[in-house]
Every structure is written in C-alpha cells, then in structure tokens.
Amino acid sequence: MLIIFKSHSSGDVIMLENTGKHFLRLMGKDPTDAKGILTPEQLPGAISAINKVVEMDKATHLEQVNSGSEVDGTQGDGVRWFQRALPLIELLERLLKDEAPVT
C-alpha cells in the first residue's frame, strides 16, 4: 500500500506504507486515519519534527561511517531516513511558503 502526500499547489510525494506512516507519526498525525490533513498552521511543527529525526539519522550515519560499521540504520535497501525525508521536507516547505494544506 502507498501513502500519498498531496496538495493543490505542488506535486505529490508517494511513499511505501511503513515509511509514510513513520513520517505521519513524526508529524503528530494518526497513521490509521485515511484522510489526514496538515493545515498551513501545522506545517512548521511538522517540518521541525522531521528535521530533528533527519539530523539524528545523519549523526548516526556519520558515526557509522567513521567507525566502519555502516550497516544499521537503513531499511534493508541502503536508503536512510534522512534520504527518504528529503522529498517530504521539500513539499512541506513549499506548502508553508504558499500557505497551502497537505492531505
């Protein structure tokens, strides 16, 4: 199953269910709610929450690279959380600028 983050003022961001639900939880949304929405007022908090996880993941990645144990922290395919978050962060920042909601 897919989770699709949509807005009328930008393109869609499509994620696999587990990844999408992870980001919904980070943004304080119920991942089981079939029709979630982030209002423009909620976007700064959502962006901040995702950025915190991105920074932690980058720090963990750097530690693993420096120690030579760069195996943990991926989702089995070598793609890290900070890489998965980038399209969503870009979408949310664009919508914040446009003062548009995301569903």
C-alpha positions in Angstrom: 0.0 0.0 0.0 1.1 3.6 -0.6 0.8 6.8 1.4 0.4 9.8 -0.9 1.0 13.4 0.4 -1.0 15.7 -1.8 -1.5 19.4 -2.3 -3.1 21.5 -5.0 -0.1 23.8 -5.1 2.6 21.1 -5.6 3.3 17.6 -6.9 2.6 14.5 -4.9 5.1 12.7 -2.6 4.5 9.0 -2.7 5.9 6.6 0.0 5.5 3.0 0.8 3.1 2.4 3.7 5.6 1.8 6.5 7.7 4.8 5.6 4.7 7.1 5.1 3.2 6.0 8.5 6.5 6.7 10.2 6.5 10.2 8.9 2.8 10.7 9.8 3.6 9.7 13.4 6.5 12.1 13.5 4.2 14.9 12.4 1.7 14.1 15.1 -0.8 12.5 12.9 -2.7 9.2 13.3 -1.4 6.9 10.5 -4.6 4.9 10.6 -6.7 7.9 9.7 -7.4 7.5 6.0 -8.0 11.3 5.4 -5.3 13.2 7.3 -4.6 16.8 6.7 -1.9 19.2 7.7 -3.0 22.8 7.8 -0.6 25.6 7.0 -0.5 26.4 10.7 0.7 22.8 11.5 3.4 22.8 8.8 6.2 24.5 10.9 5.8 21.9 13.6 5.8 19.0 11.1 8.9 20.3 9.4 10.7 20.8 12.7 9.8 17.2 13.9 11.1 15.7 10.6 14.2 17.8 10.6 15.1 16.6 14.2 14.9 13.0 13.0 16.9 13.8 9.9 19.7 15.4 12.0 19.8 12.4 14.4 19.9 10.0 11.4 22.7 12.0 9.8 24.7 12.0 13.0 24.2 8.2 13.4 25.2 7.7 9.8 28.4 9.8 10.2 29.3 7.8 13.4 28.8 4.5 11.5 30.9 5.7 8.6 33.7 6.8 10.9 33.6 3.6 12.8 33.4 1.4 9.7 30.1 -0.2 10.7 27.7 1.4 8.2 25.1 -1.4 8.2 22.5 -0.3 10.7 20.0 2.5 10.2 18.9 1.6 6.7 15.6 0.0 5.8 17.3 -3.0 4.2 17.9 -1.4 0.8 20.6 1.1 1.9 18.3 4.1 1.9 18.5 6.1 5.1 15.7 8.1 6.8 17.3 11.4 6.0 17.2 10.5 2.3 13.6 9.3 2.4 12.6 12.6 4.2 14.0 15.0 1.6 11.1 15.0 -0.8 8.6 15.3 2.0 10.5 18.2 3.6 10.7 20.0 0.3 7.0 19.6 -0.2 6.1 20.8 3.3 8.4 23.8 3.0 6.9 24.7 -0.4 3.4 24.5 1.0 4.4 26.6 4.0 5.6 29.3 1.7 2.3 29.0 -0.4 0.2 28.7 2.8 -1.4 25.6 1.4 -2.6 22.4 3.2 -1.4 18.9 2.5 -3.6 15.8 2.6 
